[in-house]
């Protein structure tokens, strides 16, 4: 286990949670966008996006090799990384508004599948995770500073 492994793991989590907050903010900004992208010549509403995380060292064999190389040390994780950003495939909301420019022949408008309540919960969760990782990083930093003080003989 290296001296900066805790800091590196927290830094990777901070980066991942920041992207999660950005994607959630984009979902909220497009919650009423009826023209998200062009599909087969037709406008499709914005689709909710979600961030998928994975461990930075995802395989058992890579973890085992690392543990064998570091005999006698405690096992540690390698942080987290963004695996991908996926689109929510749930159906779009339907609203009857025959005056809307994007209404179909029956007067229904397709709205994005973004639920503002879910997005706010997701944003709060990402914010709390970000704060927890800042706290962990500060604790690691303080431990490193104390180790330097011990080394100076004070």
C-alpha positions as CSV (number, residue, x, y, z in Angstrom):
1,X,0.0,0.0,0.0
2,X,1.4,3.3,-1.0
3,X,1.4,6.4,1.0
4,X,-0.9,8.3,-1.3
5,X,-3.4,5.5,-2.1
6,X,-6.1,7.0,0.2
7,X,-5.7,10.4,-1.4
8,X,-5.8,8.9,-4.9
9,X,-8.9,6.9,-4.1
10,X,-10.7,10.0,-2.8
11,X,-9.6,12.0,-5.8
12,X,-11.0,9.5,-8.2
13,X,-14.3,9.5,-6.3
14,X,-14.4,13.3,-6.3
15,X,-14.0,13.3,-10.1
16,X,-16.7,10.7,-10.5
17,X,-19.2,12.4,-8.3
18,X,-18.5,15.8,-10.0
19,X,-19.5,14.2,-13.3
20,X,-22.6,12.7,-11.7
21,X,-23.6,16.2,-10.5
22,X,-23.0,17.6,-14.0
23,X,-25.2,14.9,-15.6
24,X,-27.9,15.5,-13.0
25,X,-27.8,19.2,-13.7
26,X,-28.1,18.6,-17.4
27,X,-31.2,16.4,-16.8
28,X,-32.8,19.1,-14.7
29,X,-32.0,21.7,-17.4
30,X,-33.6,19.6,-20.1
31,X,-36.7,18.4,-18.1
32,X,-39.0,20.2,-20.5
33,X,-37.0,19.8,-23.8
34,X,-39.3,18.2,-26.3
35,X,-36.6,18.3,-29.0
36,X,-33.6,16.5,-27.6
37,X,-32.3,14.8,-30.7
38,X,-33.3,13.9,-34.2
39,X,-34.2,10.2,-34.8
40,X,-35.2,9.1,-38.2
41,X,-36.1,12.6,-39.2
42,X,-38.4,13.1,-36.1
43,X,-37.6,15.0,-33.0
44,X,-37.4,12.9,-29.9
45,X,-37.6,14.4,-26.4
46,X,-34.5,14.5,-24.2
47,X,-33.8,11.2,-22.5
48,X,-32.6,11.1,-18.8
49,X,-29.0,10.2,-18.5
50,X,-27.4,8.3,-15.6
51,X,-23.8,7.7,-14.6
52,X,-22.5,4.2,-14.0
53,X,-19.5,3.6,-11.8
54,X,-17.0,0.7,-11.6
55,X,-14.0,0.0,-9.4
56,X,-10.7,1.3,-10.8
57,X,-9.3,-2.2,-10.5
58,X,-12.4,-4.3,-11.3
59,X,-11.1,-7.8,-11.8
60,X,-10.3,-10.3,-9.1
61,X,-7.1,-11.4,-10.8
62,X,-5.7,-7.8,-10.8
63,X,-6.6,-7.4,-7.1
64,X,-5.0,-10.8,-6.3
65,X,-1.8,-9.9,-8.3
66,X,-1.5,-6.6,-6.5
67,X,-2.0,-8.2,-3.1
68,X,0.6,-10.9,-3.8
69,X,3.1,-8.2,-4.9
70,X,2.6,-6.4,-1.7
71,X,3.1,-9.2,0.8
72,X,2.4,-8.3,4.4
73,X,0.5,-5.1,3.6
74,X,-3.2,-4.5,4.0
75,X,-5.5,-4.8,1.0
76,X,-6.7,-1.6,-0.5
77,X,-8.9,-0.4,-3.2
78,X,-7.9,1.5,-6.3
79,X,-10.7,4.1,-6.3
80,X,-13.6,4.4,-8.7
81,X,-14.0,5.4,-12.3
82,X,-16.9,6.2,-14.5
83,X,-17.9,3.1,-16.5
84,X,-20.3,4.9,-18.8
85,X,-23.2,7.3,-19.1
86,X,-26.4,5.5,-20.0
87,X,-29.8,6.8,-21.2
88,X,-32.9,5.9,-19.2
89,X,-35.1,3.8,-21.6
90,X,-38.3,4.4,-19.6
91,X,-41.2,5.7,-21.7
92,X,-41.7,9.4,-22.3
93,X,-44.4,11.3,-20.5
94,X,-47.5,12.2,-22.5
95,X,-49.3,15.5,-22.2
96,X,-52.4,16.5,-24.1
97,X,-51.7,19.9,-25.6
98,X,-53.0,20.2,-29.2
99,X,-51.7,23.8,-29.5
100,X,-48.1,22.7,-28.8
101,X,-45.9,22.8,-32.0
102,X,-44.6,19.3,-31.2
103,X,-48.1,17.7,-30.7
104,X,-48.9,14.6,-32.7
105,X,-52.0,14.1,-34.8
106,X,-54.0,13.2,-31.6
107,X,-52.8,16.4,-29.8
108,X,-50.4,14.6,-27.4
109,X,-46.9,15.9,-26.7
110,X,-44.1,13.6,-25.6
111,X,-42.1,15.1,-22.7
112,X,-38.7,13.9,-21.4
113,X,-38.6,11.0,-18.9
114,X,-37.0,13.2,-16.3
115,X,-38.5,13.3,-12.8
116,X,-37.3,16.4,-11.0
117,X,-37.8,14.8,-7.6
118,X,-35.6,11.8,-8.6
119,X,-33.0,14.3,-9.9
120,X,-33.0,16.3,-6.7
121,X,-32.5,13.1,-4.6
122,X,-29.7,12.1,-7.0
123,X,-28.1,15.5,-6.7
124,X,-28.2,15.4,-2.9
125,X,-26.8,11.9,-2.9
126,X,-23.9,13.0,-5.1
127,X,-23.3,16.1,-3.0
128,X,-23.1,14.1,0.2
129,X,-20.8,11.5,-1.4
130,X,-18.6,14.4,-2.6
131,X,-18.5,15.9,0.9
132,X,-17.6,12.5,2.4
133,X,-14.7,12.1,0.0
134,X,-13.4,15.6,0.8
135,X,-13.5,14.7,4.5
136,X,-11.6,11.4,3.8
137,X,-9.0,13.3,1.7
138,X,-8.5,15.9,4.4
139,X,-8.1,13.1,7.0
140,X,-5.4,11.5,4.8
141,X,-3.7,14.8,4.3
142,X,-3.7,15.4,8.1
143,X,-2.2,11.9,8.7
144,X,0.5,12.6,6.2
145,X,1.3,15.9,7.8
146,X,1.5,14.3,11.3
147,X,3.8,11.6,9.9
148,X,6.1,14.4,8.6
149,X,6.1,16.1,12.0
150,X,7.1,12.8,13.7
151,X,9.9,12.5,11.2
152,X,11.2,15.9,12.1
153,X,11.4,14.9,15.8
154,X,9.0,17.4,17.2
